[in-house]
Amino acid sequence: MIELGQHAQFIIWAYVGVFAGLLALVSWTLLDARRTQRRLEALGDPRRDGKS
């Protein structure tokens, strides 16, 4: 395994933090897209009913 030296704990927690932040952003984006899609359907947006 790669030797991380005396700063190994910081490096590992930095990667964990970045991964958690990316996961939060992706989750937020997906949830917001679903919420927006439901709202557009409720408002009767003609672009969301499959007709072009």
HELIX and SHEET records of a PDB file:
HELIX    1   1 GLY A    5  HIS A    7  5                                   3    
HELIX    2   2 ALA A    8  LEU A   43  1                                  36    
HELIX    3   3 PRO A   46  ARG A   48  5                                   3    
END                                                                             
